[in-house]
Amino acid sequence: MDQVTSPNGALRPHDDRAAIVAEMHTRPAPRLQAPVRISHLAMLSGRTGAAEERRLVGELCAAYGALPPAEQTLHHVARLGELELRWERHTEFSTLMLVRSGPFERPFAEPPLALLPQRWVERLPGRLVEASHVAVLSQDDAAPDRNALAQAFEGHHLMGGRMIGERVRLWTSLRLHGDGFGRVLIQDGGFDPTRLGRFVQRMLELETYRLMALLGLAAARRLTPALDDMESRLVDLTVETASEQGEAEERRLLGRLTALAAEHARHSSDIAYRFGATKAYAELVHERLRRLRLERDGDLEPLGDFLERRFEPAMRTCRSVEGRMDSLGSRIGRAADLLRTRVDLALQAQNQALLTSMDERAKLQLRLQQTVEGLSVAAVSYYLLGLLSYVLKASAFAIGPRAADVILAMAVPAVVLAVWAVVRRIRRRLGH
């Protein structure tokens, strides 16, 4: 929309106004009427897989005669025969929800995903992170007994709860079953379709964000051996730096420290986004759990207690590894500063020795210069007296030989003093 019409004239909206208004209405919860079954997938395809996913969803919609998703859209709902398809694009993953309404005998025997073409499912981009089948019983259905729950969940330990103040009940094992999917069984307590849809959506988001957050734990476990090795190498480098070393050894230590810093930077770059995403997903897990408002249901282990006992330690592990990486970076910086200080001190000592040597050479040059000046005074004086002797010899017939010798002898100190004075004056001028 280029303009907004008002009583006082047209207004020009911000370029992002339509997008930010629509953002509050994206990814609406489905309207569900029990009994209903749901298949839910979360595919980790990175931050560049949206276009390929949108194209595949468009192909599937076209095969069923439904409208394809619009260009650049991040959410699409379509009716595919007896299935309702809901595709949502998130920052680094996409979710696919398939809803199949109608009664069923066994909750997880014929999941909605089985109705999609197998070749299309296999073409979904990215790697599967979360996959769940959800079955919602109506309030009129009998509550499943222990045998029915054991059969539905293949004998796994169950957890869940009852929604506070309501008759809605939930069972899950948070495990992978024989088909590779997680399973959630819900008994409706008389919710209207909108409210039931929000409850199911929160449960699926809880499971999706839980697994996305735990990707950080897997990354932390892979990083821990390398982190242990880097910390050990840093200790060795610090100890070697503290000992007396020559210039060649200091260069070698600096090279090793630089390589360690580069390795740390590479690992930090690899995990920075993952740990940041883990923090965000963990907060969403707690928020979705609060909104489910589950309380204890008989002897069934509360879902919140299980997550607090198992999920929180995993998040603390991620925070611990992240803290160790930050601490290691600071320690590498301090070790580099220490080694740089040693190198600077050694360089200052070398410069001091060089200045001392230059001072000694200057003193020697001064003495040599003084010696040369003395010799130059003698040489110039000798040269001038030689010239004077030629003059006196030429005039000896007039003043007599003896008088010429006397004059020459008396001229020696005068010439020497004059030459010395001139040389000294020249040296002073050059000194200024």
MOQUINOR-V271783 format. One record per residue. RES is the residue in one letter. PSI is psi in degrees with one decimal (none if undefined). OMEGA is omega in radians with two decimals (* if undefined). Layout:
res:RES psi:PSI omega:OMEGA
res:RES psi:PSI omega:OMEGA
//
This chain:
res:M psi:117.4 omega:-3.07
res:D psi:-31.4 omega:-3.09
res:Q psi:155.2 omega:3.04
res:V psi:122.4 omega:-3.10
res:T psi:129.9 omega:3.09
res:S psi:166.3 omega:3.12
res:P psi:-23.2 omega:-3.11
res:N psi:6.5 omega:3.14
res:G psi:-179.7 omega:-3.10
res:A psi:141.9 omega:3.08
res:L psi:142.5 omega:3.14
res:R psi:113.6 omega:-3.08
res:P psi:161.6 omega:3.05
res:H psi:148.7 omega:-3.10
res:D psi:-31.4 omega:-3.07
res:D psi:8.5 omega:-3.04
res:R psi:-47.6 omega:-3.11
res:A psi:-38.9 omega:-3.11
res:A psi:-42.0 omega:-3.09
res:I psi:-27.3 omega:3.04
res:V psi:-42.2 omega:-3.11
res:A psi:-23.6 omega:-3.09
res:E psi:-35.9 omega:-3.12
res:M psi:-13.0 omega:-3.07
res:H psi:9.1 omega:3.11
res:T psi:160.0 omega:3.10
res:R psi:53.5 omega:3.10
res:P psi:151.2 omega:3.11
res:A psi:146.2 omega:3.11
res:P psi:156.8 omega:3.02
res:R psi:116.8 omega:-3.03
res:L psi:137.0 omega:3.09
res:Q psi:114.6 omega:-3.14
res:A psi:146.3 omega:0.03
res:P psi:147.1 omega:-3.09
res:V psi:148.7 omega:3.07
res:R psi:148.1 omega:-3.05
res:I psi:138.4 omega:2.92
res:S psi:136.3 omega:-3.04
res:H psi:129.9 omega:3.12
res:L psi:144.6 omega:2.99
res:A psi:115.9 omega:-3.08
res:M psi:123.3 omega:3.10
res:L psi:104.6 omega:-3.07
res:S psi:12.0 omega:-3.14
res:G psi:-172.1 omega:-3.06
res:R psi:10.1 omega:-3.09
res:T psi:12.2 omega:-3.04
res:G psi:3.9 omega:-3.04
res:A psi:-42.5 omega:-3.07
res:A psi:-43.6 omega:3.14
res:E psi:-40.7 omega:3.11
res:E psi:-42.1 omega:3.14
res:R psi:-38.3 omega:3.13
res:R psi:-42.4 omega:3.14
res:L psi:-41.2 omega:3.09
res:V psi:-38.5 omega:3.09
res:G psi:-40.4 omega:3.10
res:E psi:-43.8 omega:-3.13
res:L psi:-42.0 omega:3.12
res:C psi:-41.4 omega:-3.14
res:A psi:-36.3 omega:3.14
res:A psi:-27.5 omega:3.13
res:Y psi:5.1 omega:3.13
res:G psi:23.2 omega:3.13
res:A psi:160.9 omega:3.12
res:L psi:136.0 omega:3.10
res:P psi:166.3 omega:3.10
res:P psi:145.3 omega:3.11
res:A psi:159.4 omega:3.13
res:E psi:135.5 omega:3.09
res:Q psi:1.1 omega:3.12
res:T psi:151.5 omega:-3.13
res:L psi:5.2 omega:-3.11
res:H psi:136.1 omega:-3.12
res:H psi:137.7 omega:3.09
res:V psi:132.2 omega:-3.13
res:A psi:152.8 omega:3.08
res:R psi:119.1 omega:-3.13
res:L psi:86.4 omega:-3.09
res:G psi:-123.7 omega:3.13
res:E psi:3.9 omega:3.13
res:L psi:147.4 omega:2.91
res:E psi:124.9 omega:-3.13
res:L psi:134.0 omega:3.09
res:R psi:115.3 omega:3.12
res:W psi:132.5 omega:3.14
res:E psi:135.2 omega:3.12
res:R psi:126.3 omega:3.07
res:H psi:-170.9 omega:-3.04
res:T psi:-49.6 omega:-3.07
res:E psi:0.3 omega:3.13
res:F psi:165.8 omega:3.09
res:S psi:150.8 omega:3.09
res:T psi:146.6 omega:3.10
res:L psi:118.7 omega:3.14
res:M psi:129.0 omega:3.10
res:L psi:124.6 omega:-3.06
res:V psi:130.1 omega:3.13
res:R psi:110.2 omega:-3.11
res:S psi:155.3 omega:3.09
res:G psi:159.5 omega:-3.11
res:P psi:159.7 omega:3.13
res:F psi:155.3 omega:3.12
res:E psi:-50.1 omega:3.11
res:R psi:128.7 omega:-2.96
res:P psi:-37.8 omega:-2.98
res:F psi:18.7 omega:-3.08
res:A psi:-41.6 omega:-3.09
res:E psi:79.5 omega:-3.10
res:P psi:154.6 omega:-3.13
res:P psi:-31.3 omega:-3.11
res:L psi:-27.2 omega:-3.11
res:A psi:-16.9 omega:-3.13
res:L psi:-12.5 omega:3.13
res:L psi:151.2 omega:3.09
res:P psi:131.3 omega:-3.08
res:Q psi:-39.0 omega:-3.12
res:R psi:-35.9 omega:3.12
res:W psi:-42.4 omega:-3.14
res:V psi:-39.3 omega:-3.11
res:E psi:-19.7 omega:-3.13
res:R psi:-2.7 omega:3.14
res:L psi:127.8 omega:-3.10
res:P psi:156.3 omega:3.09
res:G psi:-175.1 omega:-3.13
res:R psi:139.4 omega:-3.09
res:L psi:127.9 omega:3.07
res:V psi:-48.7 omega:-3.12
res:E psi:135.1 omega:3.09
res:A psi:121.8 omega:-3.07
res:S psi:146.7 omega:2.94
res:H psi:132.0 omega:-3.14
res:V psi:133.3 omega:3.05
res:A psi:129.0 omega:-3.12
res:V psi:116.6 omega:3.08
res:L psi:148.5 omega:3.08
res:S psi:164.3 omega:-3.12
res:Q psi:-18.6 omega:3.13
res:D psi:-17.1 omega:3.13
res:D psi:147.8 omega:3.10
res:A psi:141.7 omega:3.11
res:A psi:136.1 omega:-3.12
res:P psi:139.3 omega:3.10
res:D psi:-177.0 omega:-3.08
res:R psi:-40.7 omega:-3.12
res:N psi:-42.4 omega:3.14
res:A psi:-40.6 omega:3.11
res:L psi:-41.7 omega:3.13
res:A psi:-39.2 omega:3.12
res:Q psi:-41.9 omega:-3.11
res:A psi:-35.0 omega:-3.08
res:F psi:18.5 omega:3.04
res:E psi:34.5 omega:3.04
res:G psi:6.1 omega:-3.13
res:H psi:154.8 omega:3.05
res:H psi:134.5 omega:-3.05
res:L psi:154.9 omega:3.05
res:M psi:168.8 omega:-3.14
res:G psi:-134.0 omega:-3.13
res:G psi:-177.9 omega:3.11
res:R psi:138.1 omega:3.14
res:M psi:133.1 omega:-3.06
res:I psi:125.8 omega:3.10
res:G psi:5.3 omega:-3.10
res:E psi:172.7 omega:3.11
res:R psi:6.8 omega:3.14
res:V psi:131.4 omega:-3.13
res:R psi:153.0 omega:-3.06
res:L psi:136.5 omega:3.05
res:W psi:140.2 omega:3.05
res:T psi:162.6 omega:3.10
res:S psi:-13.6 omega:-3.07
res:L psi:34.6 omega:3.10
res:R psi:163.8 omega:3.01
res:L psi:136.2 omega:-3.13
res:H psi:-170.0 omega:-3.03
res:G psi:-28.4 omega:3.13
res:D psi:2.5 omega:-3.13
res:G psi:5.8 omega:-3.12
res:F psi:151.6 omega:2.90
res:G psi:164.6 omega:-3.09
res:R psi:140.9 omega:3.09
res:V psi:128.9 omega:3.09
res:L psi:128.2 omega:-3.09
res:I psi:138.4 omega:2.99
res:Q psi:120.2 omega:-3.11
res:D psi:146.3 omega:3.12
res:G psi:25.7 omega:-3.14
res:G psi:20.9 omega:3.11
res:F psi:151.9 omega:2.97
res:D psi:162.8 omega:-3.04
res:P psi:-37.5 omega:-3.12
res:T psi:-44.8 omega:-3.11
res:R psi:-40.2 omega:3.09
res:L psi:-39.9 omega:3.11
res:G psi:-40.3 omega:3.11
res:R psi:-38.8 omega:3.13
res:F psi:-46.6 omega:3.13
res:V psi:-42.1 omega:3.14
res:Q psi:-41.4 omega:3.13
res:R psi:-38.6 omega:3.12
res:M psi:-41.9 omega:3.13
res:L psi:-38.4 omega:3.08
res:E psi:-37.2 omega:3.08
res:L psi:-46.1 omega:-3.13
res:E psi:-40.9 omega:-3.14
res:T psi:-49.3 omega:-3.12
res:Y psi:-30.4 omega:3.09
res:R psi:-46.6 omega:-3.13
res:L psi:-37.4 omega:3.09
res:M psi:-37.2 omega:3.10
res:A psi:-38.1 omega:-3.10
res:L psi:-11.2 omega:2.99
res:L psi:-31.0 omega:3.08
res:G psi:-35.6 omega:3.10
res:L psi:-42.0 omega:3.10
res:A psi:-41.9 omega:3.10
res:A psi:-38.6 omega:3.14
res:A psi:-40.4 omega:3.12
res:R psi:-38.6 omega:3.10
res:R psi:-32.9 omega:-3.09
res:L psi:-26.2 omega:-3.01
res:T psi:-46.9 omega:3.11
res:P psi:-42.6 omega:3.11
res:A psi:-37.3 omega:3.12
res:L psi:-42.3 omega:3.09
res:D psi:-43.0 omega:-3.14
res:D psi:-42.8 omega:-3.14
res:M psi:-39.1 omega:3.12
res:E psi:-41.6 omega:3.12
res:S psi:-43.2 omega:3.14
res:R psi:-35.7 omega:3.12
res:L psi:-39.7 omega:3.10
res:V psi:-45.2 omega:3.13
res:D psi:-42.7 omega:3.14
res:L psi:-39.5 omega:-3.14
res:T psi:-42.0 omega:3.11
res:V psi:-43.5 omega:3.14
res:E psi:-34.7 omega:3.13
res:T psi:-34.8 omega:-3.10
res:A psi:-20.6 omega:-3.13
res:S psi:163.4 omega:3.13
res:E psi:127.2 omega:-3.10
res:Q psi:153.8 omega:3.06
res:G psi:178.5 omega:-3.10
res:E psi:-41.4 omega:3.14
res:A psi:-39.8 omega:3.13
res:E psi:-37.0 omega:3.12
res:E psi:-38.1 omega:3.07
res:R psi:-42.0 omega:3.14
res:R psi:-42.8 omega:3.10
res:L psi:-40.1 omega:3.13
res:L psi:-38.6 omega:3.09
res:G psi:-42.4 omega:3.11
res:R psi:-40.3 omega:3.14
res:L psi:-38.7 omega:3.10
res:T psi:-41.0 omega:3.10
res:A psi:-39.0 omega:3.10
res:L psi:-41.6 omega:3.11
res:A psi:-39.3 omega:3.12
res:A psi:-40.4 omega:3.11
res:E psi:-41.3 omega:3.11
res:H psi:-42.0 omega:3.14
res:A psi:-38.0 omega:-3.14
res:R psi:-46.5 omega:3.12
res:H psi:-40.0 omega:3.13
res:S psi:-40.6 omega:3.12
res:S psi:-36.8 omega:-3.11
res:D psi:-36.3 omega:-3.00
res:I psi:-9.1 omega:-3.06
res:A psi:-49.1 omega:-3.13
res:Y psi:-41.5 omega:-3.08
res:R psi:-45.0 omega:-3.13
res:F psi:-35.8 omega:3.07
res:G psi:-42.7 omega:3.10
res:A psi:-37.2 omega:3.13
res:T psi:-42.2 omega:3.10
res:K psi:-45.6 omega:-3.12
res:A psi:-44.5 omega:-3.14
res:Y psi:-38.0 omega:3.13
res:A psi:-40.8 omega:3.09
res:E psi:-38.7 omega:3.11
res:L psi:-36.4 omega:3.10
res:V psi:-48.6 omega:3.14
res:H psi:-38.5 omega:-3.13
res:E psi:-43.6 omega:3.13
res:R psi:-36.4 omega:3.12
res:L psi:-40.0 omega:3.10
res:R psi:-39.2 omega:-3.10
res:R psi:-23.3 omega:3.07
res:L psi:-29.3 omega:3.06
res:R psi:55.3 omega:-3.13
res:L psi:140.8 omega:3.02
res:E psi:169.8 omega:-3.10
res:R psi:139.4 omega:3.12
res:D psi:93.3 omega:-3.12
res:G psi:-133.4 omega:-3.14
res:D psi:9.4 omega:3.11
res:L psi:131.2 omega:-3.13
res:E psi:127.5 omega:3.13
res:P psi:137.7 omega:-3.13
res:L psi:-39.5 omega:-3.13
res:G psi:-39.0 omega:3.12
res:D psi:-40.9 omega:3.14
res:F psi:-45.6 omega:-3.13
res:L psi:-37.9 omega:3.13
res:E psi:-35.3 omega:-3.10
res:R psi:-31.1 omega:-3.06
res:R psi:-39.0 omega:-3.05
res:F psi:-43.1 omega:-3.09
res:E psi:-43.4 omega:3.07
res:P psi:-35.6 omega:3.09
res:A psi:-42.1 omega:3.12
res:M psi:-35.8 omega:3.09
res:R psi:-35.1 omega:3.07
res:T psi:-43.6 omega:3.11
res:C psi:-44.3 omega:3.14
res:R psi:-36.6 omega:3.13
res:S psi:-45.6 omega:3.14
res:V psi:-39.4 omega:3.10
res:E psi:-41.5 omega:3.09
res:G psi:-39.4 omega:3.10
res:R psi:-39.0 omega:3.12
res:M psi:-42.9 omega:3.11
res:D psi:-42.8 omega:3.13
res:S psi:-40.6 omega:3.13
res:L psi:-40.3 omega:3.10
res:G psi:-41.9 omega:3.12
res:S psi:-40.6 omega:-3.14
res:R psi:-36.5 omega:3.07
res:I psi:-39.7 omega:3.10
res:G psi:-41.6 omega:3.12
res:R psi:-39.7 omega:3.10
res:A psi:-39.5 omega:3.09
res:A psi:-40.7 omega:3.10
res:D psi:-41.0 omega:3.13
res:L psi:-46.8 omega:3.14
res:L psi:-37.6 omega:3.11
res:R psi:-37.3 omega:3.10
res:T psi:-42.7 omega:3.10
res:R psi:-42.7 omega:3.13
res:V psi:-41.2 omega:3.12
res:D psi:-41.5 omega:3.12
res:L psi:-42.5 omega:3.11
res:A psi:-38.9 omega:3.12
res:L psi:-40.1 omega:3.09
res:Q psi:-39.5 omega:3.10
res:A psi:-41.1 omega:3.09
res:Q psi:-41.5 omega:3.11
res:N psi:-38.3 omega:3.10
res:Q psi:-43.0 omega:3.10
res:A psi:-38.7 omega:3.12
res:L psi:-41.9 omega:3.11
res:L psi:-40.4 omega:3.11
res:T psi:-43.9 omega:3.12
res:S psi:-41.1 omega:3.11
res:M psi:-36.3 omega:3.11
res:D psi:-42.4 omega:3.11
res:E psi:-41.6 omega:3.13
res:R psi:-36.3 omega:3.12
res:A psi:-40.2 omega:3.10
res:K psi:-42.0 omega:3.11
res:L psi:-40.9 omega:3.11
res:Q psi:-36.4 omega:3.12
res:L psi:-44.7 omega:3.11
res:R psi:-42.3 omega:3.13
res:L psi:-39.9 omega:3.13
res:Q psi:-41.9 omega:3.11
res:Q psi:-40.5 omega:3.10
res:T psi:-44.0 omega:3.14
res:V psi:-38.1 omega:3.11
res:E psi:-42.1 omega:3.10
res:G psi:-43.8 omega:3.13
res:L psi:-38.3 omega:3.14
res:S psi:-36.1 omega:3.09
res:V psi:-44.5 omega:3.13
res:A psi:-42.5 omega:-3.09
res:A psi:-45.8 omega:3.14
res:V psi:-40.6 omega:3.12
res:S psi:-44.3 omega:3.12
res:Y psi:-41.8 omega:-3.13
res:Y psi:-44.7 omega:-3.12
res:L psi:-41.7 omega:3.11
res:L psi:-33.0 omega:3.07
res:G psi:-44.1 omega:3.10
res:L psi:-42.0 omega:3.13
res:L psi:-36.1 omega:-3.14
res:S psi:-36.3 omega:3.09
res:Y psi:-40.2 omega:3.13
res:V psi:-44.8 omega:-3.12
res:L psi:-38.5 omega:3.11
res:K psi:-37.3 omega:-3.13
res:A psi:-29.9 omega:-3.13
res:S psi:13.4 omega:-3.11
res:A psi:-31.9 omega:-3.11
res:F psi:-21.4 omega:-3.11
res:A psi:-40.4 omega:-3.07
res:I psi:-10.3 omega:3.13
res:G psi:148.4 omega:-3.10
res:P psi:-41.9 omega:-3.09
res:R psi:-43.4 omega:-3.13
res:A psi:-37.2 omega:3.12
res:A psi:-40.7 omega:3.11
res:D psi:-38.6 omega:3.13
res:V psi:-43.7 omega:3.14
res:I psi:-42.5 omega:3.13
res:L psi:-40.5 omega:3.13
res:A psi:-40.6 omega:3.13
res:M psi:-25.0 omega:-3.12
res:A psi:-19.4 omega:-3.08
res:V psi:-56.9 omega:-3.12
res:P psi:-35.6 omega:-3.14
res:A psi:-43.9 omega:3.14
res:V psi:-43.5 omega:-3.13
res:V psi:-45.2 omega:3.13
res:L psi:-39.9 omega:-3.14
res:A psi:-43.7 omega:3.12
res:V psi:-41.8 omega:3.13
res:W psi:-40.7 omega:3.14
res:A psi:-42.0 omega:3.13
res:V psi:-45.1 omega:3.14
res:V psi:-41.7 omega:3.13
res:R psi:-40.8 omega:-3.14
res:R psi:-41.4 omega:3.13
res:I psi:-41.3 omega:3.13
res:R psi:-39.5 omega:3.12
res:R psi:-41.3 omega:3.13
res:R psi:-41.8 omega:3.12
res:L psi:-33.1 omega:3.11
res:G psi:-34.7 omega:3.09
res:H psi:none omega:*
//
